[in-house]
Amino acid sequence: MPGWPAQLLDDDQRLAWLMLMRSENVGPVLFYQLVDLYGSAHAALQALPHLSRRGGRRKPVRIYPRDAAERELEHLNELDACLVARGERGYPPLLAHMEAPPPLLALRGNPALAEEPPVAIVGSRRASANGRTIARTIARQLAERGYVVVSGLALGIDAAAHEGALAHQGRTIAVMACGIDVRYPAANAKLMDAIAERGLLLSEMPPGTAVRPELFPRRNRLVAGMSLGVVVVEAARRSGSLITARLAAEAGRHVMAVPGSPLDAAAAGCNHLIREGATLVRHAEDVDEMLSREAARLRVTLRERAPFPEPEPCPAGAARKTNPASTPPAPLQPSPRLHERLLALLAATPVEPDVLLRECGAPPEEALAALMELELAGRLFRMPDGRLARSAE
């Protein structure tokens, strides 16, 4: 959330953040609301059962067990991976300033790459030889200019982009739609290993998480959010790459595309983006011309921060201590009538939270508290863009 303070977590706080983040119905927005309200993840965890009951849930909400969180951290350590929190070194700085980014990210490889100006290159899985060559060449040349190339480790254009940047000092970040230890797609297993050794793997999912269709949009949001701009190379008119481009535009990032023949269906998505205002890209110089000033400002900002810790890849700094046994503050107590009023305003079609706050007729603070309880109880759900819809009962 805007204004969320940078901090370093101690081991106990990191464990509590992980438990809260993995608990049932707790997405990033609700995570930050709970921590803001209760002052710590420890206190928020204590409040979850009470809040979910107030929201109308009969069975206790499932809290991620402490021993499961400990095993997850141990497994990451066995993988030579780590878990970094928003505000810590290694967490992509541009992503940290997006609306409700993941509170924690798993990193495997060289986390210092997150401190370099990033550019995303995405495109078709069924890429042509020419498309792969273009992506590989642009990626290598951008790496030579000091950028880090971000992509989604998919077949085709993604893989070519990773290969091109990997050839120059391993300057690539692969954002995964699965656990950081899952070798997907299998054809990219060797590439994944090379990135883990010389570049950086990144995931918001627990280790062992298999690929599911709903995880690809979440990955695409991370790719767009952590990059200065997105370059699309070969994409059909209905391509997941265009979703990444749309997310980038919504986040205020630059959208660029390599043009193709009007007769080539594989170029229809790129040509459409250019027609709609995306910057036409022929080579890496075009990308650098578009992003160089912002990249320079980002380098200055990052350079003014404390040096990245070596050799420890994950900072183990201390933050203010919280007492797990402390009594959480008493939040607002919305009435059951307000719960029902909000549910009556919700439908299967998602709506902006501000609309609900305006239409429900209650003080905003009370309405927000009621929405939080309903979300935790599973009676409404939040879309990736923050809109709310009523859950099927």
N, C-alpha and C positions, 0 to 999 in steps of 0.2 A: 504494500500500500504506500502511496506517497507519504514521505516523511518518516517511514519506518526506520528506526535508528540502527546504524551500523554497530555491531557488537561482536565479540568473540565469546563462544560458549565454552564452558568447562565440560568435562566428561558427563557429569550428572545432568546438566542442562541439555546437552546434545541428546542424551537418552530420552529425556522428557519431551523434547521437540519431536523426536522420531515417533514416540508412542502417540502423541497427540496427532501428528500428521497422518499416521496410518490408522487411526481409529475410525470407526464406522461413521459415514456421512460427513466427515470433516474434510472439506476441500480447502484450498489455499485462502479464499476469502474468509471462510468461517474460522480457520486457524488464526489469522491475524486479528479478527474480531475478538476471539476468545482470549488471546494473549493480551490484547489491549485492555480488555475489560477486567481481567483477573490479575494482570501484572506479571504472570509467569505461566509457562506450560504446566508446571507442577500443579498450581492452583486450578488451572482450567481443567485438567484431568479429573480432579476431585469433583468438579461441578458438573461434569458431563451427565451422569445418571439423573441428577435432579433436573437439569435443563431439558433432557429428552422426555422425562415424565411430564413436565409442565407442557411440553409441545404435543402431548397426546399419545406418546408411545407407551405400550403396555409392557413389553419385554425390555430389559435393560439394554442400553446401547452397548455395542461391543467395543471395548477399549483394547487397543493393541497391547498384548501382554508384555510385561517388562522382560521376561526371559526371551521372548521372540525378538524384541528389539536388541537385546544383548547378543543374541545369535546372529542377527543381521549385521551388526557392527563387527563381530568376530569374523564372519564370512568375508566381509569387505576387506578386513585386514589381511586375511589369507590370500586374497586376490591382489594384494598390494594396491588396493583402492582405498578411498576415504570418503567421508560424508561431510560436505561443507554447507554451512548455513548462509542464508542471505546476509550480506554485510561482511562476510569473511573473505580473506584472500583466496583466490581460486574460483569464487563464484562470479560468473560473467557479469561485469559491471552494468552493461546496458540492459541485460535481463533483470537485474536487481531493481531497476527503475520502472519496469513495466507494472501494470495493474495486477496485483495478486500473483506474483511468480511463485514457483515452488519454494517452500521454506527451506528445504534441504535438497541437495543434489549429490549423487554419487559420481566421483571422478576416478578415473584410472589412467595413469600415464603421467604426463608433464603438466601439472596445473598452472604453471607459469604462463602457458599459452593463452589462458583466459585473460591475461593482462596485456594482450596485444590487440590491435584493431582488427575486428573480424568482418569477413565478407562471406555471405552464403552463396553457394552455387548449387542449384537444383535443376532437375529435369526428368525426362522420361526414363523409365526402367528399360524400355525396349529401344534404346538409343542406337542410332546408326553409327557406323565407323567414323563418319565425319563429325557427328555430334560429340562422340567421345573424345576425338582428337581436339576439338575446339575447347571442350571443358577442361581437358587435361592441360592444354597449353595455357589457357587463361589462368588456371589455378596455379601453375608453376610460376608464371610471370608475376602474379599477385604476391605469392610467397616471397619471391625475390625482391619485391618492393616493400616488404615488411608487414604484409597483411597475414592473418591467419584465415584459412579457408574452412568454412563451416558447411557441413552437409549431413544427410541422414543415413549414410551407410547402406543405401539401397543399391540395387543393381543399376547398370547403365550410367547415366550422367553423374549420379552421386559418387559412385565408385571411381569414375575417371577423375573427378575433381579431387577426391582424397589422394589418389595416386599422384596427380600432378604436384600437389602441395607437399606431399610426403617426401618427394624427391629433393626438396629444398629444406633441409633442417627440420623435417617432420612437422611443418607448420600447418597442421590440420586438426580440427575437432570434429569428431563423429557423434552426433546426437542420436541416441538409440530409442526405439519404440518398444523396448523390452528391458529385462534386467541386464546389468552391465556385464554379466558373465554368460549371457546367452548368445550363442554363435548364430546370428541371423542377419541376412540369409546365409545358408550354409556355403554357398559359392563364394562369399566374401570372408570366410573364416581366416584365411591367411592375411587378408588386408586388415581385418580387425586386430589380429595379433600384432601386425606391424604398427598400427596406430597406437595400440596400448604400449608398445615399446618406445616409440619415438614421438608420437603425437599425443592426443588426449581423447579418451572415451568419456561420454557424459550421459547420465540417465537420471530421471526422477523416480523410476520404478524400483521396487525391491529386487535384490538378486534373485535369479531363478524365474522371474516373471516372463511368461511366454508372450509372443506377439499376439495381439488381438486387434481387430479392425478399429475399435474406438481409441486405441493408443496412438495411431498415426496422426490424427489431428493435434493431439497433445504434443507430440514430437515436433510437428510442423510449427506450432506456436513458439516452442523454444528456439528453433532454428531462426525464425523471423525475429524474435524478440532480442536475441543476443547479438544480432548482426547490425552493422551500419547500413547495409543494403543487401538486396537479394538479386542475384543474376540468374535468370531462367534460360536454360539451353535446351532446345528441343522439348516441346510439350504440346500434346494434343489439346483440343478445345476443352475437353472434360478431363483435366489432369489434376492430380493432387498437388502438383507444383504450383498451379494457379491459386490453390487455397493458401499455400505458403506466401505467394505474392500478395494476396489480399490481406492476410494477417500482417504482413510487413507494412503495407500501406496504412492499415488501421493503426499501427503502432508508430507511424510517422517516419518509417524507414524508407530508403530509396528503393525503387523497383526498376530493374533493368532487364533487358531481354535481347537475345541474339536473334536477328530476323532470319527467315527462311523463305523458300519459294512458296508463292500462293497456291501452287499445285500440290504441295507436300502437306498431307494431313498432320504429320508429326510436327510441323512448324506452326500450325493454326493457332495454338495457344500463345506462342511468343508473338506472332503477328498481331493477335488481338490485344495483347498487353501494350504493344507499341502504339497501336491505334488509339488506345484509351489513355495514353500519356506516359507510358513507361519509357525510360531512356534507351535508345538503340545502342547496342554494344557490338563492336566489331572485334575488339581485342582488349587486353588488360589496360592499355593506356586510357581507354574510354572510362573504365571503371575507376581508375586512379584519379582521373580528372574530376569525376563526380564526387569522390569521397575523400580526397586528400586533405582538405581543410578540416573536416570533422575528425579524420584519423589523427591529424596533428594535435588537435585540441584534446582528444582522448589520451594520446601519449603523454601530453603534459600533465593532465589530471592524474594519470596513473603513476607517473614518475614522482609526483609530489607526495604520494602515499609512502608509507614505511616500506623498506625493502622486503621483497618476498622471502619468507624464511627458508633457509637451507640448512641441512639437507632434508629436513622434515617436510614432506609434501603437503601435510594438512596441519594448519596452525592449531596449537593446543593452548591458546591464550585463555586468560581468565576474564570472566565478566562478573557482574555483581551476583552474589550468592542469593539463592532463594531457598526458603525452608519448605520442604515437601509437606510438612505437617502443619503449616500455617493455615489459618482459617481464611478462605477466600472472601472477598468483599461481597456484600449483599447487593446484587444487581436489581434493576427494575423488575417488578413482578407484573407482567401484562395479564390482563383478565382473560379468561377463556372466551369471553365474547369477542375480544379483539382477535384472537386466533381464528375464530369462525368467520369474522368479517373479512380478514385477509384471505382465507381460503376461498371464500365466496367470490372474491375479486380475481382469483387465479383461475387459469384454465390450462388446457394442454398446450396452447400457444404461448410461448414465453413472453414475458413482459418486463420492462425495465423496473428495477426496484424503486426508482424515484416516482414512477407512476403509482405504485402501491402506496407509498408514503403520502402522496398527495390525496389519493382517493379514500383512504381508510378513515380519515377524520380524527386520528389520534396524534399526540405529540410524536415527533420523529424518533426521539430516543426510545420511547415505549414501543413504537411500531418496529423499530430495528431489533429490539430485544425479542419481540414476538416472532419475527421472521427467523431469527437465530434459533429459537426453540423449535419452530416448525421444521426448519432444515435439519437440525440434529435428530429430530424424531422421524425424519424420512417422509414427512407429509408434503414437502415440496422439494424440488431439486433445482440446482443452479447450472445453467449452461456455461460452456467455456468462456463466453463473452460477458458473463455476469448476469444475464437475464434469468428470471425465475419462472417456473411453471409448476403446476400442481401435479403431484405424483398420482399414478393410478392406484385406486384403493380397491 
